[in-house]
Amino acid sequence: MNRDYGIDIWGDNNFFIKNSSVNINYKSKPSLLEITQNIRREGYKGPILLRFPHLIKKQIATLYHQFNRAIKEFEYQGEFNAVFPLKVNQFPNFVNSLIEVSKEYNYGLEAGSKAELLITMTHTPIGSPITVNGFKDREMISLCFIASNMGHDIIITIEGLGELETIIEVDREFNQDNIEAIRPKIGVRIRLHSTGIGTWAKSGGYSSKFGLTSTELLEAYDLIKKHNLLNRLYMIHFHIGSQMSEIAPLKKALREAGNIYADLKNRGANELNAINIGGGLAVEYSQHTNNKEMNYELSEFANDVVFLIKEIAKNKNIKEPDIFTESGRFIASSHSVLIAPVLELFSQDYHQKSLRLKEKNPPLISELYDLWRELNRSNAREYLHDAIDHIESLLTLFDLGYIDLEDRSNSEILVHLIIKKAITLLQNEGIEELNKLQNKIQERYLVNFSAFQSLPDFWGLQQHFPMMPIHKLDSEPTNPATIWDITCDSDGEIPFNNNLPLYLHDIDVTKEEYFIAFFLTGAYQEVLGMRHNLFTHPTEVVVEFDKKGKYQLKNLIESQTIMDVLEDIDYDKSSLDKKLKQQIKSSKLINETQKSDLLGKLYLYLSENSYLKTIQANDLKMDN
Ligand SMILES: *Cc1c(COP(=O)(O)O)cnc(C)c1O
């Protein structure tokens, strides 16, 4: 990876590099920098999360297209259906866009809790499917009955026998009050003996939290039949885990689920008509060809699902069922990009401008200086070895008192400059020794964001997210880079990794702005985000394109103010306010004019969000 930051691997043609900047590959193709500058000009500093509804639409369209293509190709008789699992992203700016762009499909929502169920009841168009998974109590099941009476096409997935008993009770209650009650459809989640793979494998398999074993399934069938609910038994459901890197485990699970489906069907479950394959479709987050996360394409995935179910139906002589998916990561991840300004570079002291060369320098330092000036591609390795030799000697001389602090500083800077120059010249030669040196001269970029808030899966699961600068791409990035966030936690660091190196530009933040973008952050990250150090959700904006192709910034939600953050964790805002006021009023150190001045300043700061504004370059202008 160098200048293109692997954009062809993870970018899916959504973004492209033009001259020096990253542009959106849609309509008028604006650059991310232009949009960022426009928002910042309005006074919103700190990290900014951009949402792109056209990318949600693209994913939904692709999913439907691939499955419908496979259905046509294999002359499959069932239909394809899909729902979005809300746990992947429940934020209103996302959900509202999702509903808006999916109008032409019969796309529905999936809920795993009461709060999510409420979102599905208020946002799913009547007629589109709603699936309800996860642990449910009586109230949650009652809500499902209310939804079905509103006209929603709702399917309750039974995760255990207890839930089925509750459904039977709630059904009785609703039928007592209202003879005409419309019952929800019923699905059963099966506990697979085949397990998923990867970090999330716990979702499938015998030790899974969810699903019925074959013994429980038979019991459930009898109960359903006994209580005259057989005409509502509609779906078999499984979910083998997220970010499936390969397709084999899904095929295994499908064979298992398909045969269970066929068995129940042949037993007399006449209305049973759907297999729900859950989520798990992976996203390619990799920026390097040597660590790809996904070894299949969506087309292959769709072919395998359709073909396998068709085969089982044929062998068991049953009608081909409708196919449901609940892919979430695949739908949501590409839609958002987090853009954060770099606040500081930490080893800028190793810059040429910091050299304090004397009239007369110790001979080894003069030699170092010459090595640096004369270093070129053909002598780079030799000069590099000489330089490392010299620095050892110079440090010994310092310890023995022969050279002073200025000499020592000069030698450190010169060796840094030499290593940097050599690395730039030899970058593509794959020299092991150079790789090791990169660790020594890596630059720490302090970036105005919180990894805990915005990339929690990096912290919790070492999930890599593609990252790159959004401008300056016409020049070579030369600094091996570590990224530091602004939390006071040493885990808030994305360290330089020799195997998956990230290089950033050598910039002077006192003179120019520099923005890093994190891509594919749209799935799971937002609601998992932690308020570590009380940094909250970044300022967010929806970027839509009008008929003429121009972009519009909509539904801006600013990051919470400092006071609101505190209120959120249950501090009493007015008592904090009173205390602050009181302490200024009773201060003996200042006069009345100074007091009212301080109060004014204080309230200005309290009205701002908790991210840093800028450290040095307060009045930077880059409006060109
Ligand atoms: C989490 C979950 C999904 C979504 O999985 P992705 O990997 O995001 O596609 C789908 N179905 C169920 C039951 C889930 O728990």
The ligand as an SDF file (V2000), in Angstrom:
LIG
                    3D

 15 15  0  0  0  0  0  0  0  0999 V2000
  -26.7410   -9.8340   14.3650 C   0  0  0  0  0  0  0  0  0  0  0  0
  -27.7360  -10.5940   13.6330 C   0  0  0  0  0  0  0  0  0  0  0  0
  -27.8500  -10.4190   12.2420 C   0  0  0  0  0  0  0  0  0  0  0  0
  -26.9550   -9.5200   11.4370 C   0  0  0  0  0  0  0  0  0  0  0  0
  -25.7090  -10.0900   11.1830 O   0  0  0  0  0  0  0  0  0  0  0  0
  -24.6920   -9.4070   10.1520 P   0  0  0  0  0  0  0  0  0  0  0  0
  -23.4580  -10.1700   10.3260 O   0  0  0  0  0  0  0  0  0  0  0  0
  -24.5730   -7.9830   10.5550 O   0  0  0  0  0  0  0  0  0  0  0  0
  -25.2610   -9.5500    8.7910 O   0  0  0  0  0  0  0  0  0  0  0  0
  -28.8490  -11.1100   11.6090 C   0  0  0  0  0  0  0  0  0  0  0  0
  -29.6770  -11.9520   12.2790 N   0  0  0  0  0  0  0  0  0  0  0  0
  -29.5620  -12.1420   13.6090 C   0  0  0  0  0  0  0  0  0  0  0  0
  -30.4830  -13.0690   14.2870 C   0  0  0  0  0  0  0  0  0  0  0  0
  -28.5890  -11.4810   14.3220 C   0  0  0  0  0  0  0  0  0  0  0  0
  -28.4840  -11.6900   15.6290 O   0  0  0  0  0  0  0  0  0  0  0  0
  1  2  1  0
  2  3  1  0
  2 14  2  0
  3  4  1  0
  3 10  2  0
  4  5  1  0
  5  6  1  0
  6  7  2  0
  6  8  1  0
  6  9  1  0
 10 11  1  0
 11 12  2  0
 12 13  1  0
 12 14  1  0
 14 15  1  0
M  END
$$$$
